[in-house]
Each structure stands twice: as C-alpha cells, then as structure tokens.
Amino acid sequence: MQHKSCIPVFVWVLLAPWLLQAQTVKLSAGDDKIFTDVQRATFQYFWDGAEPNSGLARERFHTDDVYPQNDKSTVTSGGGGFGVMAILVGIERKFITRDAGVKRLEKIVHFLETADRFHGAWPHWWNGETGKVKAFSKKDNGGDLVETSFMIQGLLCARQYLQAGNAAEKALAKRIDTLWKQVEFNWYTQGKNVLYWHWSPEYNWDMNFAVTGYNECLIMYVLAASSPTHGVDPKVYHEGWAQNGKIKLSNTKAADALQLRHHGDTVNGGPLFWSHYSYLGLDPRGLKDRYADYWKENTHHAIRNYRWCVENPNHFKGYGPDSWGLTSSYSVRGYAGHAPSAKRDIGVISPTAALSSFPYTPKESMQAMKHWYNDRKDKLFGVYGFYDAFSETENWYTPRYLAIDQGPIVVMMENYRSGLLWKLFMSCPEVKSGLQKLGFSSPYLAKQ
C-alpha cells in the first residue's frame, strides 16, 4: 500500500481502514460480463450443487460418467466454509435473494451444531445425510483443526454480515458466535508451543502432525490467538508456526523475492492456494509481522507462478500469458500439488490458481480468464464454472470440480472487486485483538 507524498503519513494511518473499505474496482462492460458470468456459475457449485440435507458443499462433483456415486453425500468442512463465504457473495451480487441465502446459512449452522465434533473441531469430512464423521484417511477420523479454521473464517464473515440484521438474522449470528467459541484451539497444542492438525477419539494423536509454516495454515494460528474462550499464547505462533524465526528466508534481495520458507519450494513458492485459503477473509493488504509483508509475499508468489508458466521451461503445450496457474488440484495422475518447479510442474493448469489470484495479479488473471472463457469455453467451462484442471499436453479435459478450488474463485474475485469478505472478517474485534497479540500490524488496527 503506497501513500501519496501530499498526504502526511499520520493522516494516512488514521484514514487507512476507511480507504481499504471504500476501495472498489470498476470493470469495463465486457470484462464485467465475463467476470460476473464466471462468479455466478462458480457460485452455483455451492448453491445448486450443495448436499441437500446439510446445505454444505460436497467435497467433489463429477459431471462425467465416472462420477463416484458413494461420494454424493460426502461434505467437507473447509470447502463448506468457503461455501459460506460464497453464499454471502451470492446475496450481494443478487445471484440469490437475501432471504434464500439466510435460510441456507441457517440449515448449515443447524448441521454444524448437531454433526460430529471433537473438542470443538469438526472433521475434514462428514456424511451430509447423517452428520457422522467420514474418515479422510485411516487415522484421520476425528477433529481437523485446519479445515475447522477454514470453516470458522467463513462463519465469522457470516456473523458480521448478519449481526445488524432482523431478529432472525441476529439470532443466527449468535448461534454462529457460540460455534466459534466452542473450538478448543488450546487443547490442540498438547501443552506444547505448536498447534496439531488432527486428533481422533480412536487413534488419539497418532498422526502427530505439528503445523509449522509456511503453507496454507496461517489462518489457524490467527484464529487460535483470537479465540476469546480457548486462545493460545503468542509463543505457540512464534515458536511453532514461525519455528523461532526459521520461517524467514535470508536471501530476499530480488525485487520479487519470497520472504518465507515455503515447505519444499523455497525458490518460486508452493502450490498457489497457499496465498488463497488463509486470505479469503484475512486481508493481506498492509498486513505485516516480524516475518513478512503478506501482501508482498502473496503477490510475489503469484507473479513467480505466472512467470514460470510464461517461460515454460518444461515446454508444455498451451502455457503462456493467457493460460497459467499451478496449484493443488485434479491431475492426469490423480490429485497432485502442482507448483512452479521442474519436478512439480507436470503440464496441468488449474484455473483456480489464476482466478483466485485476481487481487495480486489482476491483469494476468483477467487475461487468462478471458482466453479460457472466449476461446476454450467448450472444453473448460461447465455448469459450475471452469473445470478443476486441464492439460493441453495430454489433451486432458475432465468435467470435475472440487469445493476447495471453486470456493476461492468466488471469494477472491469478490475481494478483488469490492473487498467484501476482507471487510467482514477484519471487522471482527477478536481478530483484531488476536493480530495485535501476535505482533501484526494492519491498516485495520491503525485506529482502535
């Protein structure tokens, strides 16, 4: 965020929260039509495509003839949280009425109140018809604190959206507040200065996955510090997530250098969703702590991803400035974590990577979206928007969708256009307190 020389710094600091909230992007008529068509179609994944009993997003949806019938009832907590945020976008964009959106949110909240929970944390997957946990893997049949945090991020946005509404909306906001306060973040430390991803009543802490940075999980640590009922000490963040400072890279002199050590991908960064999931609500604009400037980190991450695809060192077909984006998605060889390196780039483009990066790379994201929409729509676009992934090299175009990839498209495109979800989440008083507790600075904290 840059301030003009004619405005004294102290004045900008006072105005910063208002300036962020007032920012909107004006699109040309042609760009606006494509932008809205893509948002609307992708939103339908969470509306028409939702599991009917729970109201939550299905983990996956296939529209080809190999649709996994036994997955129709499988719903996801993280992708469902992204869906909650998408519903708010749907209301604001008038894809649905406010009344219909609130009714769907009430259905979701009722499900979350009655479904399996483990020390306040929800599992990665449930059976949407019964609310019973469905194992994500053999020992992952209990609480998943990361996916729970993605759900809470969405729910807090909904709470803020509803809390000044009519009596029914206010009541729903209070129920959401109760769900948030029941998550036992501190219990998931095992008494140590780090958060653990999983706990199972059957396998206890056997997975033993201590979450250290940098990856998609920053939001979990922010929420853990922000919890008014089960908060954690700042040491959990600094010693656990930041590994006593080892999260920082030392060679950061290049203009587009990454500041943080991405697990296994320190040159160009990991899969691009690492710059999306935590920042659907957590506004990276002006967000800094002792380790990084997060707007700069995410922008550099996206630019490096884009540049890799343009330079295309592996010589895959179709890569270029109008077709780029590497992240975790479906793949020609099963689900894979595509990233900009010789080993992890296998010729698969995931539209969510570029589209969810609109706030960071608006020109480059728009160029890719328009090309896919105008020139490749017959192969790439279906009832719920762009398919999850494709490969021109392999002539592989599969009509399949994943909740965790469709959700960030809707939300981050809206954050680029209006900042809606950023405003809602950053308006939470607990979040502001948690960020201050961890030593963050942000324009939202400039005036308390």
NUTORBA-980861 format. One record per residue (C-alpha): residue number from 1; residue in one letter; x, y negated, z. Coordinates in steps of 0.02 Angstrom, whole numbers, m for minus. Layout:
N
pos->NUM; code->A; px->X; py->Y; pz->Z
...
This chain:
448
pos->1; code->M; px->0; py->0; pz->0
pos->2; code->Q; px->79; py->m166; pz->m54
pos->3; code->H; px->32; py->m338; pz->10
pos->4; code->K; px->46; py->m495; pz->m95
pos->5; code->S; px->177; py->m621; pz->m44
pos->6; code->C; px->45; py->m756; pz->m21
pos->7; code->I; px->m39; py->m659; pz->120
pos->8; code->P; px->55; py->m657; pz->286
pos->9; code->V; px->89; py->m482; pz->349
pos->10; code->F; px->m7; py->m508; pz->511
pos->11; code->V; px->m163; py->m561; pz->414
pos->12; code->W; px->m150; py->m407; pz->303
pos->13; code->V; px->m137; py->m295; pz->456
pos->14; code->L; px->m297; py->m369; pz->526
pos->15; code->L; px->m388; py->m352; pz->360
pos->16; code->A; px->m318; py->m181; pz->312
pos->17; code->P; px->m464; py->m73; pz->373
pos->18; code->W; px->m588; py->m185; pz->282
pos->19; code->L; px->m482; py->m187; pz->123
pos->20; code->L; px->m472; py->2; pz->119
pos->21; code->Q; px->m659; py->21; pz->145
pos->22; code->A; px->m701; py->m110; pz->13
pos->23; code->Q; px->m595; py->m30; pz->m124
pos->24; code->T; px->m693; py->45; pz->m269
pos->25; code->V; px->m635; py->96; pz->m441
pos->26; code->K; px->m728; py->34; pz->m594
pos->27; code->L; px->m727; py->154; pz->m741
pos->28; code->S; px->m769; py->118; pz->m922
pos->29; code->A; px->m939; py->180; pz->m979
pos->30; code->G; px->m863; py->327; pz->m1073
pos->31; code->D; px->m748; py->378; pz->m932
pos->32; code->D; px->m887; py->357; pz->m805
pos->33; code->K; px->m999; py->477; pz->m901
pos->34; code->I; px->m867; py->614; pz->m908
pos->35; code->F; px->m815; py->583; pz->m728
pos->36; code->T; px->m995; py->596; pz->m668
pos->37; code->D; px->m1034; py->748; pz->m775
pos->38; code->V; px->m884; py->840; pz->m703
pos->39; code->Q; px->m926; py->790; pz->m525
pos->40; code->R; px->m1109; py->838; pz->m544
pos->41; code->A; px->m1075; py->1007; pz->m622
pos->42; code->T; px->m942; py->1049; pz->m492
pos->43; code->F; px->m1058; py->994; pz->m352
pos->44; code->Q; px->m1185; py->1123; pz->m411
pos->45; code->Y; px->m1068; py->1260; pz->m352
pos->46; code->F; px->m1113; py->1207; pz->m175
pos->47; code->W; px->m1295; py->1173; pz->m213
pos->48; code->D; px->m1373; py->1295; pz->m335
pos->49; code->G; px->m1231; py->1418; pz->m310
pos->50; code->A; px->m1238; py->1425; pz->m120
pos->51; code->E; px->m1285; py->1581; pz->m24
pos->52; code->P; px->m1470; py->1554; pz->16
pos->53; code->N; px->m1482; py->1609; pz->198
pos->54; code->S; px->m1333; py->1514; pz->267
pos->55; code->G; px->m1332; py->1371; pz->143
pos->56; code->L; px->m1144; py->1389; pz->136
pos->57; code->A; px->m1030; py->1406; pz->m14
pos->58; code->R; px->m993; py->1580; pz->m75
pos->59; code->E; px->m809; py->1622; pz->m71
pos->60; code->R; px->m810; py->1656; pz->m258
pos->61; code->F; px->m929; py->1663; pz->m403
pos->62; code->H; px->m905; py->1751; pz->m569
pos->63; code->T; px->m1017; py->1721; pz->m718
pos->64; code->D; px->m941; py->1858; pz->m824
pos->65; code->D; px->m991; py->2041; pz->m824
pos->66; code->V; px->m868; py->2092; pz->m689
pos->67; code->Y; px->m949; py->1990; pz->m551
pos->68; code->P; px->m911; py->2078; pz->m386
pos->69; code->Q; px->m1086; py->2123; pz->m326
pos->70; code->N; px->m1029; py->2157; pz->m148
pos->71; code->D; px->m965; py->1978; pz->m133
pos->72; code->K; px->m1132; py->1891; pz->m163
pos->73; code->S; px->m1161; py->1874; pz->25
pos->74; code->T; px->m981; py->1826; pz->70
pos->75; code->V; px->m970; py->1646; pz->129
pos->76; code->T; px->m817; py->1550; pz->181
pos->77; code->S; px->m785; py->1430; pz->324
pos->78; code->G; px->m652; py->1324; pz->240
pos->79; code->G; px->m736; py->1316; pz->71
pos->80; code->G; px->m900; py->1290; pz->162
pos->81; code->G; px->m826; py->1138; pz->248
pos->82; code->F; px->m775; py->1068; pz->80
pos->83; code->G; px->m955; py->1101; pz->26
pos->84; code->V; px->m1023; py->998; pz->171
pos->85; code->M; px->m922; py->852; pz->105
pos->86; code->A; px->m982; py->887; pz->m72
pos->87; code->I; px->m1162; py->876; pz->m12
pos->88; code->L; px->m1128; py->701; pz->55
pos->89; code->V; px->m1058; py->655; pz->m116
pos->90; code->G; px->m1214; py->730; pz->m196
pos->91; code->I; px->m1325; py->619; pz->m91
pos->92; code->E; px->m1225; py->462; pz->m126
pos->93; code->R; px->m1216; py->498; pz->m313
pos->94; code->K; px->m1402; py->540; pz->m315
pos->95; code->F; px->m1373; py->715; pz->m381
pos->96; code->I; px->m1495; py->764; pz->m242
pos->97; code->T; px->m1609; py->666; pz->m126
pos->98; code->R; px->m1552; py->621; pz->49
pos->99; code->D; px->m1695; py->723; pz->121
pos->100; code->A; px->m1644; py->878; pz->24
pos->101; code->G; px->m1462; py->854; pz->74
pos->102; code->V; px->m1504; py->835; pz->258
pos->103; code->K; px->m1612; py->992; pz->253
pos->104; code->R; px->m1468; py->1090; pz->179
pos->105; code->L; px->m1349; py->1022; pz->311
pos->106; code->E; px->m1472; py->1074; pz->446
pos->107; code->K; px->m1475; py->1251; pz->376
pos->108; code->I; px->m1286; py->1256; pz->376
pos->109; code->V; px->m1274; py->1191; pz->555
pos->110; code->H; px->m1402; py->1318; pz->615
pos->111; code->F; px->m1299; py->1456; pz->536
pos->112; code->L; px->m1139; py->1391; pz->616
pos->113; code->E; px->m1224; py->1384; pz->786
pos->114; code->T; px->m1279; py->1566; pz->777
pos->115; code->A; px->m1141; py->1650; pz->674
pos->116; code->D; px->m990; py->1742; pz->745
pos->117; code->R; px->m864; py->1631; pz->831
pos->118; code->F; px->m705; py->1667; pz->928
pos->119; code->H; px->m653; py->1544; pz->1064
pos->120; code->G; px->m743; py->1412; pz->964
pos->121; code->A; px->m658; py->1454; pz->799
pos->122; code->W; px->m752; py->1528; pz->653
pos->123; code->P; px->m685; py->1670; pz->545
pos->124; code->H; px->m621; py->1647; pz->369
pos->125; code->W; px->m769; py->1746; pz->300
pos->126; code->W; px->m943; py->1793; pz->359
pos->127; code->N; px->m1085; py->1893; pz->286
pos->128; code->G; px->m1200; py->1747; pz->247
pos->129; code->E; px->m1355; py->1854; pz->272
pos->130; code->T; px->m1310; py->1910; pz->448
pos->131; code->G; px->m1182; py->1786; pz->516
pos->132; code->K; px->m1066; py->1930; pz->559
pos->133; code->V; px->m880; py->1915; pz->526
pos->134; code->K; px->m815; py->1995; pz->368
pos->135; code->A; px->m631; py->2040; pz->378
pos->136; code->F; px->m520; py->1937; pz->263
pos->137; code->S; px->m385; py->2068; pz->287
pos->138; code->K; px->m368; py->2216; pz->406
pos->139; code->K; px->m321; py->2116; pz->560
pos->140; code->D; px->m400; py->1952; pz->507
pos->141; code->N; px->m572; py->1987; pz->579
pos->142; code->G; px->m583; py->1852; pz->711
pos->143; code->G; px->m552; py->1666; pz->729
pos->144; code->D; px->m462; py->1572; pz->591
pos->145; code->L; px->m410; py->1403; pz->660
pos->146; code->V; px->m352; py->1332; pz->492
pos->147; code->E; px->m514; py->1371; pz->400
pos->148; code->T; px->m610; py->1311; pz->553
pos->149; code->S; px->m518; py->1145; pz->541
pos->150; code->F; px->m569; py->1125; pz->360
pos->151; code->M; px->m749; py->1154; pz->415
pos->152; code->I; px->m734; py->1030; pz->559
pos->153; code->Q; px->m660; py->899; pz->442
pos->154; code->G; px->m818; py->912; pz->337
pos->155; code->L; px->m935; py->917; pz->486
pos->156; code->L; px->m861; py->761; pz->563
pos->157; code->C; px->m890; py->669; pz->399
pos->158; code->A; px->m1071; py->728; pz->406
pos->159; code->R; px->m1087; py->674; pz->588
pos->160; code->Q; px->m1028; py->499; pz->545
pos->161; code->Y; px->m1143; py->494; pz->394
pos->162; code->L; px->m1297; py->544; pz->495
pos->163; code->Q; px->m1272; py->464; pz->665
pos->164; code->A; px->m1356; py->299; pz->620
pos->165; code->G; px->m1500; py->380; pz->525
pos->166; code->N; px->m1676; py->427; pz->576
pos->167; code->A; px->m1717; py->529; pz->731
pos->168; code->A; px->m1693; py->697; pz->643
pos->169; code->E; px->m1526; py->643; pz->571
pos->170; code->K; px->m1466; py->580; pz->740
pos->171; code->A; px->m1515; py->745; pz->819
pos->172; code->L; px->m1420; py->841; pz->686
pos->173; code->A; px->m1267; py->730; pz->713
pos->174; code->K; px->m1271; py->776; pz->899
pos->175; code->R; px->m1278; py->961; pz->857
pos->176; code->I; px->m1126; py->940; pz->745
pos->177; code->D; px->m1038; py->849; pz->887
pos->178; code->T; px->m1069; py->999; pz->1000
pos->179; code->L; px->m995; py->1120; pz->873
pos->180; code->W; px->m839; py->1012; pz->859
pos->181; code->K; px->m814; py->1003; pz->1046
pos->182; code->Q; px->m828; py->1192; pz->1063
pos->183; code->V; px->m671; py->1230; pz->962
pos->184; code->E; px->m538; py->1286; pz->1087
pos->185; code->F; px->m384; py->1218; pz->999
pos->186; code->N; px->m279; py->1228; pz->1157
pos->187; code->W; px->m319; py->1412; pz->1179
pos->188; code->Y; px->m244; py->1446; pz->1006
pos->189; code->T; px->m72; py->1392; pz->1069
pos->190; code->Q; px->m48; py->1547; pz->1178
pos->191; code->G; px->25; py->1424; pz->1303
pos->192; code->K; px->165; py->1377; pz->1183
pos->193; code->N; px->203; py->1219; pz->1088
pos->194; code->V; px->133; py->1278; pz->922
pos->195; code->L; px->m39; py->1324; pz->853
pos->196; code->Y; px->m76; py->1501; pz->796
pos->197; code->W; px->m181; py->1534; pz->643
pos->198; code->H; px->m278; py->1691; pz->695
pos->199; code->W; px->m349; py->1783; pz->843
pos->200; code->S; px->m453; py->1942; pz->838
pos->201; code->P; px->m550; py->2024; pz->980
pos->202; code->E; px->m495; py->2191; pz->907
pos->203; code->Y; px->m314; py->2152; pz->865
pos->204; code->N; px->m281; py->2008; pz->985
pos->205; code->W; px->m131; py->1904; pz->925
pos->206; code->D; px->m58; py->2043; pz->817
pos->207; code->M; px->m50; py->1933; pz->661
pos->208; code->N; px->62; py->1816; pz->761
pos->209; code->F; px->57; py->1677; pz->630
pos->210; code->A; px->128; py->1519; pz->709
pos->211; code->V; px->84; py->1374; pz->593
pos->212; code->T; px->233; py->1266; pz->553
pos->213; code->G; px->246; py->1131; pz->421
pos->214; code->Y; px->244; py->1081; pz->284
pos->215; code->N; px->92; py->1157; pz->199
pos->216; code->E; px->m96; py->1127; pz->193
pos->217; code->C; px->m123; py->1132; pz->382
pos->218; code->L; px->m86; py->955; pz->442
pos->219; code->I; px->m272; py->926; pz->473
pos->220; code->M; px->m274; py->1065; pz->603
pos->221; code->Y; px->m142; py->979; pz->708
pos->222; code->V; px->m227; py->810; pz->692
pos->223; code->L; px->m393; py->885; pz->749
pos->224; code->A; px->m309; py->981; pz->890
pos->225; code->A; px->m235; py->819; pz->956
pos->226; code->S; px->m402; py->730; pz->930
pos->227; code->S; px->m514; py->854; pz->1021
pos->228; code->P; px->m595; py->770; pz->1171
pos->229; code->T; px->m627; py->938; pz->1256
pos->230; code->H; px->m487; py->1058; pz->1206
pos->231; code->G; px->m346; py->944; pz->1149
pos->232; code->V; px->m163; py->988; pz->1139
pos->233; code->D; px->m8; py->897; pz->1198
pos->234; code->P; px->90; py->799; pz->1066
pos->235; code->K; px->233; py->922; pz->1093
pos->236; code->V; px->128; py->1052; pz->1002
pos->237; code->Y; px->137; py->943; pz->847
pos->238; code->H; px->317; py->885; pz->860
pos->239; code->E; px->395; py->1048; pz->917
pos->240; code->G; px->277; py->1167; pz->825
pos->241; code->W; px->218; py->1089; pz->663
pos->242; code->A; px->369; py->975; pz->638
pos->243; code->Q; px->493; py->1102; pz->708
pos->244; code->N; px->583; py->970; pz->811
pos->245; code->G; px->613; py->867; pz->654
pos->246; code->K; px->670; py->1010; pz->540
pos->247; code->I; px->516; py->975; pz->433
pos->248; code->K; px->609; py->825; pz->360
pos->249; code->L; px->720; py->837; pz->208
pos->250; code->S; px->886; py->747; pz->217
pos->251; code->N; px->911; py->709; pz->32
pos->252; code->T; px->767; py->590; pz->m6
pos->253; code->K; px->854; py->455; pz->m108
pos->254; code->A; px->772; py->490; pz->m275
pos->255; code->A; px->629; py->373; pz->m319
pos->256; code->D; px->504; py->517; pz->m318
pos->257; code->A; px->588; py->624; pz->m186
pos->258; code->L; px->489; py->731; pz->m66
pos->259; code->Q; px->516; py->686; pz->116
pos->260; code->L; px->458; py->851; pz->190
pos->261; code->R; px->519; py->1029; pz->176
pos->262; code->H; px->384; py->1124; pz->82
pos->263; code->H; px->392; py->1308; pz->129
pos->264; code->G; px->490; py->1396; pz->m8
pos->265; code->D; px->475; py->1247; pz->m128
pos->266; code->T; px->588; py->1105; pz->m75
pos->267; code->V; px->628; py->1032; pz->m247
pos->268; code->N; px->460; py->1000; pz->m330
pos->269; code->G; px->343; py->1049; pz->m190
pos->270; code->G; px->225; py->1193; pz->m160
pos->271; code->P; px->55; py->1225; pz->m240
pos->272; code->L; px->m32; py->1058; pz->m262
pos->273; code->F; px->m176; py->1099; pz->m144
pos->274; code->W; px->m55; py->1057; pz->m4
pos->275; code->S; px->m87; py->875; pz->m49
pos->276; code->H; px->m275; py->900; pz->m56
pos->277; code->Y; px->m351; py->1005; pz->84
pos->278; code->S; px->m295; py->903; pz->235
pos->279; code->Y; px->m327; py->740; pz->144
pos->280; code->L; px->m508; py->767; pz->94
pos->281; code->G; px->m551; py->667; pz->250
pos->282; code->L; px->m382; py->613; pz->319
pos->283; code->D; px->m343; py->457; pz->219
pos->284; code->P; px->m159; py->460; pz->165
pos->285; code->R; px->m158; py->277; pz->112
pos->286; code->G; px->m39; py->193; pz->233
pos->287; code->L; px->m32; py->349; pz->342
pos->288; code->K; px->142; py->369; pz->417
pos->289; code->D; px->230; py->451; pz->562
pos->290; code->R; px->412; py->481; pz->606
pos->291; code->Y; px->424; py->615; pz->472
pos->292; code->A; px->343; py->544; pz->316
pos->293; code->D; px->241; py->416; pz->224
pos->294; code->Y; px->99; py->530; pz->173
pos->295; code->W; px->35; py->428; pz->28
pos->296; code->K; px->209; py->429; pz->m44
pos->297; code->E; px->231; py->615; pz->m8
pos->298; code->N; px->69; py->665; pz->m93
pos->299; code->T; px->94; py->551; pz->m241
pos->300; code->H; px->270; py->615; pz->m269
pos->301; code->H; px->209; py->793; pz->m252
pos->302; code->A; px->78; py->765; pz->m388
pos->303; code->I; px->198; py->671; pz->m502
pos->304; code->R; px->328; py->810; pz->m490
pos->305; code->N; px->194; py->938; pz->m530
pos->306; code->Y; px->139; py->836; pz->m681
pos->307; code->R; px->316; py->807; pz->m743
pos->308; code->W; px->359; py->992; pz->m731
pos->309; code->C; px->212; py->1035; pz->m843
pos->310; code->V; px->255; py->899; pz->m968
pos->311; code->E; px->438; py->953; pz->m977
pos->312; code->N; px->379; py->1135; pz->m980
pos->313; code->P; px->547; py->1221; pz->m952
pos->314; code->N; px->467; py->1394; pz->m968
pos->315; code->H; px->395; py->1347; pz->m1139
pos->316; code->F; px->215; py->1397; pz->m1106
pos->317; code->K; px->83; py->1361; pz->m1236
pos->318; code->G; px->m33; py->1213; pz->m1207
pos->319; code->Y; px->65; py->1125; pz->m1070
pos->320; code->G; px->84; py->936; pz->m1086
pos->321; code->P; px->25; py->766; pz->m1026
pos->322; code->D; px->m156; py->813; pz->m1065
pos->323; code->S; px->m151; py->987; pz->m987
pos->324; code->W; px->m62; py->1009; pz->m823
pos->325; code->G; px->m82; py->1064; pz->m642
pos->326; code->L; px->m8; py->1206; pz->m541
pos->327; code->T; px->m87; py->1267; pz->m379
pos->328; code->S; px->m154; py->1424; pz->m298
pos->329; code->S; px->m296; py->1497; pz->m400
pos->330; code->Y; px->m354; py->1645; pz->m500
pos->331; code->S; px->m219; py->1705; pz->m618
pos->332; code->V; px->m184; py->1826; pz->m758
pos->333; code->R; px->m100; py->1934; pz->m625
pos->334; code->G; px->m226; py->1914; pz->m484
pos->335; code->Y; px->m235; py->1770; pz->m361
pos->336; code->A; px->m69; py->1677; pz->m359
pos->337; code->G; px->13; py->1524; pz->m285
pos->338; code->H; px->68; py->1433; pz->m443
pos->339; code->A; px->198; py->1298; pz->m413
pos->340; code->P; px->324; py->1197; pz->m516
pos->341; code->S; px->473; py->1315; pz->m515
pos->342; code->A; px->542; py->1439; pz->m640
pos->343; code->K; px->482; py->1586; pz->m535
pos->344; code->R; px->311; py->1524; pz->m480
pos->345; code->D; px->253; py->1447; pz->m644
pos->346; code->I; px->183; py->1592; pz->m746
pos->347; code->G; px->88; py->1495; pz->m878
pos->348; code->V; px->m75; py->1468; pz->m783
pos->349; code->I; px->m156; py->1295; pz->m771
pos->350; code->S; px->m281; py->1265; pz->m630
pos->351; code->P; px->m395; py->1115; pz->m667
pos->352; code->T; px->m421; py->1082; pz->m481
pos->353; code->A; px->m237; py->1033; pz->m468
pos->354; code->A; px->m252; py->883; pz->m584
pos->355; code->L; px->m432; py->837; pz->m544
pos->356; code->S; px->m409; py->839; pz->m356
pos->357; code->S; px->m255; py->729; pz->m379
pos->358; code->F; px->m355; py->583; pz->m452
pos->359; code->P; px->m311; py->469; pz->m305
pos->360; code->Y; px->m125; py->499; pz->m333
pos->361; code->T; px->m113; py->512; pz->m523
pos->362; code->P; px->m269; py->427; pz->m594
pos->363; code->K; px->m202; py->401; pz->m771
pos->364; code->E; px->m129; py->576; pz->m785
pos->365; code->S; px->m282; py->658; pz->m707
pos->366; code->M; px->m400; py->564; pz->m822
pos->367; code->Q; px->m300; py->613; pz->m975
pos->368; code->A; px->m310; py->798; pz->m929
pos->369; code->M; px->m495; py->790; pz->m884
pos->370; code->K; px->m542; py->705; pz->m1048
pos->371; code->H; px->m442; py->828; pz->m1151
pos->372; code->W; px->m518; py->979; pz->m1066
pos->373; code->Y; px->m693; py->904; pz->m1074
pos->374; code->N; px->m687; py->836; pz->m1251
pos->375; code->D; px->m576; py->963; pz->m1338
pos->376; code->R; px->m583; py->1126; pz->m1239
pos->377; code->K; px->m754; py->1123; pz->m1158
pos->378; code->D; px->m814; py->1280; pz->m1246
pos->379; code->K; px->m675; py->1382; pz->m1165
pos->380; code->L; px->m654; py->1294; pz->m998
pos->381; code->F; px->m820; py->1222; pz->m939
pos->382; code->G; px->m969; py->1316; pz->m869
pos->383; code->V; px->m1121; py->1297; pz->m758
pos->384; code->Y; px->m1015; py->1244; pz->m608
pos->385; code->G; px->m889; py->1137; pz->m699
pos->386; code->F; px->m715; py->1184; pz->m755
pos->387; code->Y; px->m668; py->1365; pz->m728
pos->388; code->D; px->m542; py->1401; pz->m592
pos->389; code->A; px->m392; py->1433; pz->m705
pos->390; code->F; px->m338; py->1473; pz->m882
pos->391; code->S; px->m186; py->1518; pz->m985
pos->392; code->E; px->m167; py->1470; pz->m1167
pos->393; code->T; px->m9; py->1575; pz->m1174
pos->394; code->E; px->m108; py->1732; pz->m1128
pos->395; code->N; px->m268; py->1674; pz->m1215
pos->396; code->W; px->m350; py->1698; pz->m1045
pos->397; code->Y; px->m509; py->1602; pz->m1007
pos->398; code->T; px->m613; py->1680; pz->m870
pos->399; code->P; px->m777; py->1605; pz->m807
pos->400; code->R; px->m740; py->1620; pz->m622
pos->401; code->Y; px->m747; py->1497; pz->m479
pos->402; code->L; px->m676; py->1483; pz->m303
pos->403; code->A; px->m753; py->1373; pz->m168
pos->404; code->I; px->m584; py->1312; pz->m105
pos->405; code->D; px->m541; py->1249; pz->m279
pos->406; code->Q; px->m709; py->1174; pz->m330
pos->407; code->G; px->m734; py->1078; pz->m167
pos->408; code->P; px->m580; py->968; pz->m176
pos->409; code->I; px->m627; py->917; pz->m354
pos->410; code->V; px->m792; py->841; pz->m297
pos->411; code->V; px->m719; py->762; pz->m141
pos->412; code->M; px->m556; py->692; pz->m206
pos->413; code->M; px->m636; py->623; pz->m363
pos->414; code->E; px->m757; py->531; pz->m249
pos->415; code->N; px->m617; py->471; pz->m136
pos->416; code->Y; px->m532; py->401; pz->m291
pos->417; code->R; px->m691; py->315; pz->m346
pos->418; code->S; px->m760; py->250; pz->m180
pos->419; code->G; px->m659; py->317; pz->m33
pos->420; code->L; px->m821; py->389; pz->39
pos->421; code->L; px->m753; py->538; pz->136
pos->422; code->W; px->m597; py->446; pz->189
pos->423; code->K; px->m703; py->307; pz->265
pos->424; code->L; px->m815; py->430; pz->356
pos->425; code->F; px->m680; py->538; pz->430
pos->426; code->M; px->m565; py->395; pz->478
pos->427; code->S; px->m710; py->308; pz->566
pos->428; code->C; px->m712; py->447; pz->699
pos->429; code->P; px->m650; py->372; pz->862
pos->430; code->E; px->m575; py->539; pz->915
pos->431; code->V; px->m473; py->549; pz->755
pos->432; code->K; px->m404; py->375; pz->782
pos->433; code->S; px->m356; py->422; pz->960
pos->434; code->G; px->m277; py->585; pz->902
pos->435; code->L; px->m173; py->500; pz->769
pos->436; code->Q; px->m112; py->372; pz->894
pos->437; code->K; px->m72; py->510; pz->1017
pos->438; code->L; px->40; py->593; pz->887
pos->439; code->G; px->127; py->430; pz->841
pos->440; code->F; px->45; py->397; pz->673
pos->441; code->S; px->17; py->226; pz->600
pos->442; code->S; px->m126; py->189; pz->480
pos->443; code->P; px->m222; py->35; pz->423
pos->444; code->Y; px->m373; py->109; pz->513
pos->445; code->L; px->m276; py->94; pz->676
pos->446; code->A; px->m218; py->m84; pz->646
pos->447; code->K; px->m361; py->m159; pz->743
pos->448; code->Q; px->m436; py->m57; pz->886
